[in-house]
Amino acid sequence: MIAGQQVVQDVSFSVPSVGITAVLGRNGVGKTSTLRGILGLISRRGAVTLDGERIETLPTHRIVQRGVGYVPEDREVFAKLTVAENLALAERTKNPRREFVAELFPDLVARRGQMAGTLSGGQQQMVSVARALLNDNRILLVDEPTKGLAPKIVAQVADALREAAKTVPILLVEQNLEVVRRLADDAVVIAGGQVVHTGTAASILDDRALTMRLLGVSGEVPA
């Protein structure tokens, strides 16, 4: 619930232990609230289970410590800290995956001493994704990672998520259906605060009538 108002009311689904599961739906249906509810950032009822362990009674920081990484919709970098400081604050293990992150985002290595608030939107998004990837997570919750980004940066972020998904399952909220088609194995569609469809991402996006009915778009990728 947000400000006493119920945003989602019947959201129930499972995330496979491998690959990327997309959360799809029109604007305002509760996709971001679903991710925030999993993390305990908003009040919610029901069960949240991670590898068979109920975690919904835990505070957010304990859920994160259990291995739930989060990339928020609006990046939320620490503007007055450097790139290196932003990344250091995210480290929660003795052996953070610094080399892995450096290989995915070499531009951040070059800008490690730059204040995060002076980065472009795309570079800030890279910082946000990199913070989550530094740790060995059991699942990543990624909210609108390509929102407002130039096509070149969209491709870089998508490539990073594809690489990350080789070692950790990802629950991805994404409006860019071309990115969903490239990345997602499975998909969950939310409408009116409820899950209304689940299946493979391809089966949903390849069905023009279904994507038009559920998402208001055809699902076709421009030639």
N, C-alpha and C positions, 0 to 999 in steps of 0.2 A: 504494500500500500504506500502511496505517496500523498502526503498532506491529508491523510484520512480517507483518500479516495482509492478504491480498488481498481488497479490497472489491468492485471491479469487474473483470471479466475479459474481456469481449468487447463493448466499447462503441465503436461506429463509426457516425457519422452526419455529415451536412453541414448547415450553417446557411445559409439563403438570404441574399442581400446586402441584403434589405429585410424589414421586418416583424418579427413576434415569433414565435419558436419555443419552445413549452413543453416542458419535460422533466417527464414525469408518472411516477408509480409509487407504490406503497405505501411506508409508512415503512420506512427502513432498507435500501432496495434499492441505494443508491449514487448518488442524484441529486446531493447536495451534494459527494460525493467526485469526481464527474465534473467539476463546475465547478472544484473545488480542484486536480484533476489537470491541467486545461487551463492553470491559472495556475502550475503547478509548486509548489504549496503542500504537496503530498504526492508521494512518489516514484511514478513510473509508467513503463511501457514503451509503445512504440508511437510514432505520429506525431501531432503537432498542427500543423495547417497554417492559416495566416492569409493570405488572398489569395495563395495559391500559395507562401508562404514557410514553411519548417519552423521552428518556434519552440520545440520541446520541449527543446532543449538549452540554451536561454537561462535565466538566473536569473529569478525572479519579477519583479524590478524592471525588467528589460529587456523582459519580455513586456508589462508595463504601459506602458512607454515606447513600445512598438510600437502602442499604441492599444487595449488591452484593459482596459475599465473593469470594476470589480467592486463589487457591493453584497452584503456578506456577510449570512448568515442572522441573526446576532445583533447587527446594527447596528454594534457596535464603535466607537462614538464615543469621543472623548477627553473623559472626564467632567469633568476639571478645567480644560478649556479652554472658552472661549466658543464660541458658534455661529459667529461670524465667524472665530475662530482655527481651528476645525475645517475650515471651508471653505477658508481661505487655505492650509492645509497640503496640501490636495488639488490645488491649482492646479499644473499642470505645463507650461502653455503661456504665451506672452507675452500672449495675448488670451483669458483665461478667459471663459466665457459667463455672466457674473454677471447680466446683465439677464434672460436666459432663465430662469435659476434663480429669480430674484426674482419673475418673473411666475408661475412654477409654484407657488412656495411663499412667498406674501407673509407668512405667519405667521413665517417664519424671519427676514425683514427686521425685523419688529417685535421679535424676540427675539435679535437679533444679538449683544447684549452679555451675554446670559444664559449661565450655565454649562451645558454640554450635559448634564451629569449630573443636573441638576434638571428637565430636560424630561420630558414624558410619553413613554410608549413610542412613540406615534404621531409625536410631534414628533422624537424621535430617529431614527425611520425616515426621516422627511423629510430630516434632515441627511445620513443615510447615502446616500440616493438623490441628493440634491443634490451631494454630493462627486463622485459619478461623472459627473453631467451637466455639471459645470463645464468638462470637457475635450472636445475633438473626438475622440471615440473611433471606432474602426473596428468595434467590437462591444462590447456590454455583457453581462456575466454577472450576473444578478440572482437571488438566492437567497431564496425565501420572503419577499417584501417585505410581504405582508399578514398575516403570522403574528401572532396575538394582538391585532390591531387592532380598534377599534370600526368598525362599518359605515361611518360617515361618513368616517373616515380611510382606510379601505380604498378608498372611491370616489376620494378625493383622490390617493392613491398610484397607483391604476389610471389615472386621467386623466393624471397626469404621465408614466407609462410610455408611454401611447398617444401622447402628444405627442412624447416623445423618439424613439419608433420611426419617426417621419416622416423622421428624419435619420440614424438608426443602427440596425442590426439588433440585436435583443435575444434572448439565450438565457435563458429564464425558468423557474426551478424554482418551482412554485406548487401548493399543495394545494387551494386554493379553486377549485373547478371553475367557479363562476359567473364569477370573474375570468378564468379561462382562456378561457371561452366568449366573454367580452366582448373580450379582447385578442388572443388567439393566432391566427395564420394556420395554422401547422403544429405538429405535436406528435411527440415521441419518447417512447416508453414503455419504461421500464427495469424489469426484474423479475429478481431473483436475480443482480444484477450484470451483466446482459446487456441489450442492446436487443432487445426482442421485438416491437415494432410501430412503424411510422412512417406518417405520412399527414397529411392536413389535420386540424386540431383539431376541426372540425365533424364530419368523418366518424367520428371516434372517439367524441366525446361524444353524437352522435345515435344511436349504436348501443348501446342499453341493455345488451344481452347482452355486448358487447365490453368496455364500461367496467366492468361487474360482474365479468367474468372477470379483467381486467387490473388494475383499481383497487379492486375490492371495493365500489364504489358505482354507482349507476345513471347518474350524469351529468346527471340532470334538475335543472333550476333550479326551486326552490320557487315556486309562484304567489304 
